[in-house]
Each structure stands twice: as structure tokens, then as C-alpha cells.
Amino acid sequence: MSLLCGLGPMGARLPRPSPQRIDEALTLAQELAHPFSLVYALTCAAIVHGFLREGQATQKLAEEVIALAREQGFPFWLTWGTILQGWHWRCRGRERRGLPHA
């Protein structure tokens, strides 16, 4: 987890992802009304926002991943949402809160 917290904006040598492209992908997934595509897009968006150190967005998206995964019965994505939530709390220095989730 500490390694992920320290990577910063996708690492020093990688281009910064475009928030506009992330929003476009989420919009498309929502328009498709295909739960599996939506949970995948939400997870990818949460990961990108996490690497960009955008904590509130990461947390919000992780919560959406968890809710959708529970609703649709997607255990793999539920696990990812829980990991992302724990990552968010760990990076914010709240190890006690993040540890049970990670």
C-alpha cells in the first residue's frame, strides 16, 4: 500500500491521465446500462483518481463500485472496491480505518 501511495501522478515518467477521458468512459458505461461495463469503468476511474491523489473522487468511486458490485453480485469487483477504499484511507494516513478494508 505504501508503494501505491507514493507513486504520485501515475509515476514520474508516465503521462498524466485526462480527467475528461475518464468522465467520457464513465458516461459511455452509464449510457450502455450494462452493469459489468459500468463497474469496470468505475473501478478504472477510481484507480486513476487514486494515482492522481484525488482522495474524494477515489473514495466516492470506490463506494459506487462496492454498491454496484453488491447489488449485481460481482464478488471480484466488490473485492476491488474494498481494496480501493482501503487504499484511499491508507494514503490519507488512516491506517486503522484502512487496514480492515485492504
TACOR-V756970 format. One line per field, one symbol per residue. phi: phi as a letter, one per 40 degrees, with the letter a starting at -180 (. if undefined). burial: b if it has 16 or more other C-alpha atoms within 10 Angstrom, else e. A space follows every 50 residues. Layout:
BEGIN
phi: ???
burial: ???
END
This chain:
BEGIN
phi: .dcccccgcfgcbcccccdcccccccccccccfbdccccccccccccccc ccgbdcccccccccdcccccccgbcccccccccccccdccccgbdcccdc cc
burial: eeeebeeebbeeeeeeeeeeebeebbeebbeeeebebbbbbbbbbbbbbb bbbebebbbebbbbbbbbbeeeebeebbbbbbbbbbbbbbbeeebeebee bb
END
